[in-house]
Amino acid sequence: MLDRKPESKKRTKSDGTSERMLSPSKAKSIRSFLNVNPEQQFEVVRGLASPVRVRILKLLRRRGPLNINQISEALGMPQSTIATNIQILEESDLIDTEIGRARKGQQKICAARFDEIVIRLDGEETSRVKDIIEVEMPLGLYTSYNVSAPCGLCSTEGIMGVLDVPDLFLDPCRVQAALIWFGRGYVEYKFPNNAKVLGVPVMALEFALELSSEVPGTNANWPSDISLWVNDVKVGTWTSPGDYGDRRGVHTPRWWKLEGSQYGALTQWHISSKGTFMGAKKLSSVTLAQLRLAEHHSIRLRIGIDNNAAHPGGVNIFGRGFGNHNHDILMRLHLK
């Protein structure tokens, strides 16, 4: 069984939106990553552009939440220097802070937000045709995860690391992943909200991804309730009939054994003012307005198995170079 989500505390970001800060005792159970587009996230680059701030981030990552006095003592620097750099890290959204009680007055407690930060010089693959913006997100560029065995990562060249070890989802080589599978939990991606950059309202949001259930080997009769969350809102659940291995996937590499998952169904999730649909079937009454896209610089997509799923049959996510559809996770923004 997947552990319940850890208790968390609210924080307020510099753009006015609220997030959750994990309690120190549970923070290590979920690893998080940040993929940075330097053209769109200059504040993050600014936050990293100082050896002092990098040392602060490493210290907080290694030792957990600390107050300014503790950071000053550990790094052997004046409190004024630490306080100035903490303010920049706050503005860059690279740390979480909260005010707590001290012996005399109050103290600021600081915690690192990310385990790993990647600055992408290639940028996301983005295209625009008429009033549609399409972004293809590489399968391995998830920004956070919490999975349980059976689980694994695979590139088009071979299996990555050791199977059924969730901690290996941290491996930097994950960026090459073309197939991801796990029994319980989720992976989460952060897409750029290009509509906000352009200042244009979104009329509809779509995601297209190839999915199937997950069972050791394959089983065509293995239902699994696979859910999607957008900006922490559960938009719907699709029940995959099984884990397909009756024939080789069109793009699945020849070295991949036929006993393994071969392909999935191309699922297309459409969210508008009328609700969330997959084709003509309505999955939920969640509308675009509930996702509050205009308030966020990114669009967070979570793919996984709900803790309360009636059929918790795991998930395979097929990317470019695997399965029947040769693309990674597609997001489409339909603009006004």
Buried (B, 14 or more C-beta within 10 A) or exposed (E): EBEEEBEBEEBEBEEEEEBBBBEEEBBEEBBBBBBBBEEBBEBBBBBBEEEBBBBBBEBBBEEEBBBBEBBBEBBEBEEEEBEEBBEBBBBBBBBBBBEEEEEEEEBBBBBBBBBEBEEBEEEBEEEEEEEEBBBBBBBBBBBBBBBBBBBBBBBBEEBBBEBEEBEBBEBEEBBBBBBBBBBBBBBBBBBBBBBBEEEBEBBBBBBBBBBBBBBEEBBEEBBBBBBBBBBEBBBBBBEBBBBBBEEBBEBBBEEBEEEBBBBBBBBBBBBBEEBBBBEEEEBBEBBBEBBEBEEBBBBBBBBBBBEEBEBBBBBBBBBBBBBBBBBBBBBBBBBE
